[in-house]
Amino acid sequence: MIPDFSQASWIKSTRSQQTTDQCVELAGVSGYAAVRDSKDPEGPRLVLAGQAWRRFRHQIEAGAFDRG
C-alpha cells in the first residue's frame, strides 16, 4: 500500500535549476520516496519503496538518464 503524501514536506531537488520553473520536488513518507514536478503539485508522482528508490537515485547520480 502506498502511503498518503498529502501532508508530506516537499523539498526542491538540489539538482533542479534554481533560476527556472523546471524543478523536481522530493518527499519521503513511511519508507517510500516520491518525486513530483513543482509546476503541477497535484499531478502525477513517481513513488518508490526503499530499495527501489536507492537504486533509482544511484542511477541518477551515475548519469544513467543524462541527455547529450
Biopython code that builds the backbone (N, CA, C, O; Angstrom):
import numpy as np
from Bio.PDB.StructureBuilder import StructureBuilder

atoms = [
    (1, "MET", "N", (0.830, -1.184, 0.000)),
    (1, "MET", "CA", (0.000, 0.000, 0.000)),
    (1, "MET", "C", (0.876, 1.249, 0.000)),
    (1, "MET", "O", (1.796, 1.355, 0.811)),
    (2, "ILE", "N", (0.609, 2.179, -0.882)),
    (2, "ILE", "CA", (1.368, 3.420, -0.983)),
    (2, "ILE", "C", (0.844, 4.406, 0.054)),
    (2, "ILE", "O", (-0.365, 4.608, 0.159)),
    (3, "PRO", "N", (1.742, 5.022, 0.820)),
    (3, "PRO", "CA", (1.300, 5.959, 1.852)),
    (3, "PRO", "C", (0.724, 7.250, 1.270)),
    (3, "PRO", "O", (0.904, 7.556, 0.092)),
    (4, "ASP", "N", (0.038, 7.985, 2.113)),
    (4, "ASP", "CA", (-0.574, 9.257, 1.751)),
    (4, "ASP", "C", (0.491, 10.357, 1.797)),
    (4, "ASP", "O", (1.092, 10.592, 2.845)),
    (5, "PHE", "N", (0.722, 11.017, 0.689)),
    (5, "PHE", "CA", (1.704, 12.091, 0.615)),
    (5, "PHE", "C", (1.056, 13.475, 0.720)),
    (5, "PHE", "O", (1.736, 14.482, 0.520)),
    (6, "SER", "N", (-0.225, 13.546, 1.026)),
    (6, "SER", "CA", (-0.917, 14.838, 1.027)),
    (6, "SER", "C", (-0.383, 15.791, 2.092)),
    (6, "SER", "O", (-0.478, 17.006, 1.914)),
    (7, "GLN", "N", (0.167, 15.291, 3.177)),
    (7, "GLN", "CA", (0.716, 16.151, 4.228)),
    (7, "GLN", "C", (2.243, 16.136, 4.260)),
    (7, "GLN", "O", (2.849, 16.641, 5.205)),
    (8, "ALA", "N", (2.862, 15.561, 3.240)),
    (8, "ALA", "CA", (4.322, 15.442, 3.204)),
    (8, "ALA", "C", (4.985, 16.808, 3.031)),
    (8, "ALA", "O", (4.399, 17.732, 2.467)),
    (9, "SER", "N", (6.198, 16.913, 3.522)),
    (9, "SER", "CA", (7.019, 18.107, 3.311)),
    (9, "SER", "C", (7.850, 17.882, 2.052)),
    (9, "SER", "O", (8.743, 17.035, 2.033)),
    (10, "TRP", "N", (7.558, 18.633, 1.020)),
    (10, "TRP", "CA", (8.245, 18.501, -0.257)),
    (10, "TRP", "C", (9.408, 19.475, -0.296)),
    (10, "TRP", "O", (9.281, 20.620, 0.136)),
    (11, "ILE", "N", (10.550, 19.017, -0.817)),
    (11, "ILE", "CA", (11.720, 19.874, -0.950)),
    (11, "ILE", "C", (12.193, 19.860, -2.398)),
    (11, "ILE", "O", (12.076, 18.853, -3.096)),
    (12, "LYS", "N", (12.725, 20.986, -2.831)),
    (12, "LYS", "CA", (13.242, 21.079, -4.200)),
    (12, "LYS", "C", (14.573, 20.345, -4.281)),
    (12, "LYS", "O", (15.426, 20.489, -3.405)),
    (13, "SER", "N", (14.741, 19.572, -5.318)),
    (13, "SER", "CA", (15.986, 18.858, -5.540)),
    (13, "SER", "C", (17.137, 19.837, -5.726)),
    (13, "SER", "O", (16.977, 20.873, -6.371)),
    (14, "THR", "N", (18.288, 19.511, -5.165)),
    (14, "THR", "CA", (19.468, 20.358, -5.353)),
    (14, "THR", "C", (19.945, 20.314, -6.794)),
    (14, "THR", "O", (20.719, 21.175, -7.212)),
    (15, "ARG", "N", (19.504, 19.339, -7.552)),
    (15, "ARG", "CA", (19.892, 19.241, -8.966)),
    (15, "ARG", "C", (18.960, 20.023, -9.882)),
    (15, "ARG", "O", (19.230, 20.148, -11.076)),
    (16, "SER", "N", (17.881, 20.544, -9.345)),
    (16, "SER", "CA", (16.980, 21.374, -10.148)),
    (16, "SER", "C", (17.633, 22.724, -10.389)),
    (16, "SER", "O", (18.391, 23.219, -9.555)),
    (17, "GLN", "N", (17.335, 23.307, -11.525)),
    (17, "GLN", "CA", (17.878, 24.631, -11.822)),
    (17, "GLN", "C", (17.146, 25.656, -10.972)),
    (17, "GLN", "O", (15.918, 25.740, -11.010)),
    (18, "GLN", "N", (17.882, 26.418, -10.222)),
    (18, "GLN", "CA", (17.303, 27.366, -9.275)),
    (18, "GLN", "C", (16.664, 28.581, -9.949)),
    (18, "GLN", "O", (15.828, 29.244, -9.336)),
    (19, "THR", "N", (17.032, 28.887, -11.180)),
    (19, "THR", "CA", (16.557, 30.105, -11.834)),
    (19, "THR", "C", (15.404, 29.866, -12.805)),
    (19, "THR", "O", (14.951, 30.803, -13.461)),
    (20, "THR", "N", (14.928, 28.644, -12.906)),
    (20, "THR", "CA", (13.815, 28.354, -13.813)),
    (20, "THR", "C", (12.698, 27.675, -13.047)),
    (20, "THR", "O", (12.844, 27.347, -11.869)),
    (21, "ASP", "N", (11.583, 27.468, -13.726)),
    (21, "ASP", "CA", (10.471, 26.768, -13.086)),
    (21, "ASP", "C", (10.502, 25.271, -13.390)),
    (21, "ASP", "O", (9.513, 24.574, -13.165)),
    (22, "GLN", "N", (11.618, 24.778, -13.896)),
    (22, "GLN", "CA", (11.772, 23.351, -14.194)),
    (22, "GLN", "C", (12.384, 22.662, -12.982)),
    (22, "GLN", "O", (13.583, 22.386, -12.949)),
    (23, "CYS", "N", (11.548, 22.389, -11.991)),
    (23, "CYS", "CA", (12.041, 21.866, -10.726)),
    (23, "CYS", "C", (11.409, 20.524, -10.390)),
    (23, "CYS", "O", (10.253, 20.252, -10.715)),
    (24, "VAL", "N", (12.191, 19.715, -9.742)),
    (24, "VAL", "CA", (11.734, 18.433, -9.222)),
    (24, "VAL", "C", (11.694, 18.559, -7.709)),
    (24, "VAL", "O", (12.618, 19.100, -7.101)),
    (25, "GLU", "N", (10.624, 18.059, -7.101)),
    (25, "GLU", "CA", (10.499, 18.081, -5.650)),
    (25, "GLU", "C", (10.452, 16.656, -5.123)),
    (25, "GLU", "O", (9.947, 15.754, -5.792)),
    (26, "LEU", "N", (10.976, 16.459, -3.931)),
    (26, "LEU", "CA", (11.071, 15.151, -3.313)),
    (26, "LEU", "C", (10.407, 15.162, -1.942)),
    (26, "LEU", "O", (10.399, 16.177, -1.247)),
    (27, "ALA", "N", (9.849, 14.007, -1.567)),
    (27, "ALA", "CA", (9.298, 13.835, -0.224)),
    (27, "ALA", "C", (9.439, 12.375, 0.176)),
    (27, "ALA", "O", (9.489, 11.485, -0.673)),
    (28, "GLY", "N", (9.501, 12.146, 1.475)),
    (28, "GLY", "CA", (9.576, 10.785, 1.990)),
    (28, "GLY", "C", (8.511, 10.554, 3.043)),
    (28, "GLY", "O", (8.281, 11.405, 3.902)),
    (29, "VAL", "N", (7.857, 9.395, 2.975)),
    (29, "VAL", "CA", (6.828, 9.021, 3.941)),
    (29, "VAL", "C", (6.879, 7.512, 4.158)),
    (29, "VAL", "O", (6.794, 6.743, 3.201)),
    (30, "SER", "N", (7.016, 7.090, 5.398)),
    (30, "SER", "CA", (6.900, 5.678, 5.791)),
    (30, "SER", "C", (7.690, 4.713, 4.902)),
    (30, "SER", "O", (7.146, 3.703, 4.456)),
    (31, "GLY", "N", (8.952, 5.010, 4.644)),
    (31, "GLY", "CA", (9.781, 4.107, 3.856)),
    (31, "GLY", "C", (9.605, 4.220, 2.360)),
    (31, "GLY", "O", (10.144, 3.401, 1.616)),
    (32, "TYR", "N", (8.873, 5.205, 1.904)),
    (32, "TYR", "CA", (8.685, 5.467, 0.484)),
    (32, "TYR", "C", (9.234, 6.844, 0.153)),
    (32, "TYR", "O", (9.280, 7.727, 1.009)),
    (33, "ALA", "N", (9.648, 7.020, -1.092)),
    (33, "ALA", "CA", (10.067, 8.325, -1.594)),
    (33, "ALA", "C", (9.221, 8.648, -2.809)),
    (33, "ALA", "O", (8.850, 7.762, -3.580)),
    (34, "ALA", "N", (8.920, 9.930, -2.971)),
    (34, "ALA", "CA", (8.123, 10.370, -4.110)),
    (34, "ALA", "C", (8.800, 11.555, -4.777)),
    (34, "ALA", "O", (9.466, 12.357, -4.122)),
    (35, "VAL", "N", (8.620, 11.654, -6.085)),
    (35, "VAL", "CA", (9.140, 12.747, -6.889)),
    (35, "VAL", "C", (7.961, 13.338, -7.646)),
    (35, "VAL", "O", (7.105, 12.615, -8.155)),
    (36, "ARG", "N", (7.929, 14.669, -7.712)),
    (36, "ARG", "CA", (6.868, 15.338, -8.476)),
    (36, "ARG", "C", (7.433, 16.562, -9.177)),
    (36, "ARG", "O", (8.522, 17.038, -8.856)),
    (37, "ASP", "N", (6.675, 17.056, -10.131)),
    (37, "ASP", "CA", (7.000, 18.279, -10.863)),
    (37, "ASP", "C", (6.464, 19.456, -10.056)),
    (37, "ASP", "O", (5.275, 19.490, -9.739)),
    (38, "SER", "N", (7.315, 20.420, -9.717)),
    (38, "SER", "CA", (6.882, 21.541, -8.883)),
    (38, "SER", "C", (5.799, 22.386, -9.550)),
    (38, "SER", "O", (5.031, 23.053, -8.858)),
    (39, "LYS", "N", (5.724, 22.369, -10.883)),
    (39, "LYS", "CA", (4.696, 23.143, -11.583)),
    (39, "LYS", "C", (3.318, 22.507, -11.463)),
    (39, "LYS", "O", (2.310, 23.166, -11.719)),
    (40, "ASP", "N", (3.262, 21.245, -11.080)),
    (40, "ASP", "CA", (1.998, 20.515, -11.010)),
    (40, "ASP", "C", (1.951, 19.686, -9.721)),
    (40, "ASP", "O", (1.963, 18.456, -9.779)),
    (41, "PRO", "N", (1.899, 20.352, -8.554)),
    (41, "PRO", "CA", (1.981, 19.633, -7.286)),
    (41, "PRO", "C", (0.855, 18.629, -7.041)),
    (41, "PRO", "O", (1.020, 17.706, -6.244)),
    (42, "GLU", "N", (-0.262, 18.790, -7.699)),
    (42, "GLU", "CA", (-1.367, 17.844, -7.538)),
    (42, "GLU", "C", (-1.353, 16.771, -8.623)),
    (42, "GLU", "O", (-2.192, 15.870, -8.629)),
    (43, "GLY", "N", (-0.403, 16.876, -9.530)),
    (43, "GLY", "CA", (-0.315, 15.941, -10.649)),
    (43, "GLY", "C", (0.317, 14.618, -10.267)),
    (43, "GLY", "O", (0.429, 14.297, -9.084)),
    (44, "PRO", "N", (0.725, 13.857, -11.252)),
    (44, "PRO", "CA", (1.281, 12.524, -11.000)),
    (44, "PRO", "C", (2.597, 12.589, -10.229)),
    (44, "PRO", "O", (3.323, 13.583, -10.268)),
    (45, "ARG", "N", (2.874, 11.500, -9.532)),
    (45, "ARG", "CA", (4.100, 11.366, -8.753)),
    (45, "ARG", "C", (4.710, 10.012, -9.024)),
    (45, "ARG", "O", (4.009, 9.023, -9.238)),
    (46, "LEU", "N", (6.018, 9.985, -9.010)),
    (46, "LEU", "CA", (6.737, 8.722, -9.069)),
    (46, "LEU", "C", (6.994, 8.323, -7.619)),
    (46, "LEU", "O", (7.687, 9.037, -6.894)),
    (47, "VAL", "N", (6.444, 7.193, -7.195)),
    (47, "VAL", "CA", (6.590, 6.729, -5.811)),
    (47, "VAL", "C", (7.323, 5.393, -5.827)),
    (47, "VAL", "O", (6.926, 4.459, -6.524)),
    (48, "LEU", "N", (8.403, 5.319, -5.045)),
    (48, "LEU", "CA", (9.212, 4.108, -4.977)),
    (48, "LEU", "C", (9.454, 3.720, -3.519)),
    (48, "LEU", "O", (9.617, 4.581, -2.654)),
    (49, "ALA", "N", (9.477, 2.420, -3.263)),
    (49, "ALA", "CA", (9.799, 1.914, -1.930)),
    (49, "ALA", "C", (11.313, 1.954, -1.732)),
    (49, "ALA", "O", (12.072, 2.060, -2.695)),
    (50, "GLY", "N", (11.737, 1.869, -0.485)),
    (50, "GLY", "CA", (13.118, 1.994, -0.050)),
    (50, "GLY", "C", (14.211, 1.564, -1.009)),
    (50, "GLY", "O", (14.901, 2.421, -1.559)),
    (51, "GLN", "N", (14.397, 0.271, -1.231)),
    (51, "GLN", "CA", (15.493, -0.230, -2.059)),
    (51, "GLN", "C", (15.358, 0.230, -3.508)),
    (51, "GLN", "O", (16.362, 0.550, -4.145)),
    (52, "ALA", "N", (14.158, 0.267, -4.029)),
    (52, "ALA", "CA", (13.953, 0.734, -5.408)),
    (52, "ALA", "C", (14.356, 2.202, -5.521)),
    (52, "ALA", "O", (14.957, 2.599, -6.519)),
    (53, "TRP", "N", (14.033, 3.014, -4.512)),
    (53, "TRP", "CA", (14.424, 4.427, -4.517)),
    (53, "TRP", "C", (15.953, 4.555, -4.507)),
    (53, "TRP", "O", (16.512, 5.361, -5.252)),
    (54, "ARG", "N", (16.622, 3.771, -3.675)),
    (54, "ARG", "CA", (18.083, 3.840, -3.605)),
    (54, "ARG", "C", (18.721, 3.478, -4.948)),
    (54, "ARG", "O", (19.661, 4.141, -5.387)),
    (55, "ARG", "N", (18.217, 2.437, -5.596)),
    (55, "ARG", "CA", (18.750, 2.059, -6.916)),
    (55, "ARG", "C", (18.515, 3.175, -7.944)),
    (55, "ARG", "O", (19.412, 3.515, -8.715)),
    (56, "PHE", "N", (17.319, 3.731, -7.945)),
    (56, "PHE", "CA", (16.976, 4.817, -8.866)),
    (56, "PHE", "C", (17.881, 6.023, -8.624)),
    (56, "PHE", "O", (18.408, 6.599, -9.575)),
    (57, "ARG", "N", (18.065, 6.406, -7.372)),
    (57, "ARG", "CA", (18.919, 7.540, -7.027)),
    (57, "ARG", "C", (20.362, 7.312, -7.483)),
    (57, "ARG", "O", (20.995, 8.223, -8.016)),
    (58, "HIS", "N", (20.876, 6.112, -7.276)),
    (58, "HIS", "CA", (22.241, 5.814, -7.701)),
    (58, "HIS", "C", (22.378, 5.882, -9.223)),
    (58, "HIS", "O", (23.408, 6.328, -9.730)),
    (59, "GLN", "N", (21.355, 5.448, -9.949)),
    (59, "GLN", "CA", (21.383, 5.556, -11.411)),
    (59, "GLN", "C", (21.407, 7.018, -11.847)),
    (59, "GLN", "O", (22.127, 7.382, -12.777)),
    (60, "ILE", "N", (20.623, 7.850, -11.177)),
    (60, "ILE", "CA", (20.625, 9.282, -11.494)),
    (60, "ILE", "C", (22.007, 9.861, -11.252)),
    (60, "ILE", "O", (22.556, 10.561, -12.103)),
    (61, "GLU", "N", (22.570, 9.563, -10.080)),
    (61, "GLU", "CA", (23.885, 10.100, -9.726)),
    (61, "GLU", "C", (24.971, 9.614, -10.684)),
    (61, "GLU", "O", (25.954, 10.321, -10.908)),
    (62, "ALA", "N", (24.809, 8.438, -11.241)),
    (62, "ALA", "CA", (25.783, 7.884, -12.189)),
    (62, "ALA", "C", (25.598, 8.433, -13.603)),
    (62, "ALA", "O", (26.396, 8.143, -14.494)),
    (63, "GLY", "N", (24.539, 9.232, -13.808)),
    (63, "GLY", "CA", (24.313, 9.834, -15.112)),
    (63, "GLY", "C", (23.549, 8.960, -16.085)),
    (63, "GLY", "O", (23.553, 9.230, -17.286)),
    (64, "ALA", "N", (22.899, 7.925, -15.599)),
    (64, "ALA", "CA", (22.204, 6.981, -16.471)),
    (64, "ALA", "C", (21.095, 7.634, -17.296)),
    (64, "ALA", "O", (20.725, 7.110, -18.346)),
    (65, "PHE", "N", (20.561, 8.761, -16.842)),
    (65, "PHE", "CA", (19.442, 9.396, -17.541)),
    (65, "PHE", "C", (19.826, 10.725, -18.163)),
    (65, "PHE", "O", (18.960, 11.452, -18.649)),
    (66, "ASP", "N", (21.115, 11.056, -18.156)),
    (66, "ASP", "CA", (21.566, 12.312, -18.751)),
    (66, "ASP", "C", (21.388, 12.284, -20.256)),
    (66, "ASP", "O", (21.582, 11.256, -20.905)),
    (67, "ARG", "N", (21.022, 13.415, -20.790)),
    (67, "ARG", "CA", (20.886, 13.531, -22.242)),
    (67, "ARG", "C", (22.131, 14.220, -22.790)),
    (67, "ARG", "O", (22.737, 15.075, -22.143)),
    (68, "GLY", "N", (22.484, 13.821, -23.990)),
    (68, "GLY", "CA", (23.547, 14.511, -24.689)),
    (68, "GLY", "C", (24.846, 13.883, -24.492)),
    (68, "GLY", "O", (25.849, 14.358, -25.026)),
]
sb = StructureBuilder()
sb.init_structure("model")
sb.init_model(0)
sb.init_chain("A")
sb.init_seg("    ")
for serial, (resi, resn, name, xyz) in enumerate(atoms, 1):
    if name == "N":
        sb.init_residue(resn, " ", resi, " ")
    sb.init_atom(name, np.array(xyz, "f"), 0.0, 1.0, " ", f" {name:<3s}", serial, name[0])
structure = sb.get_structure()
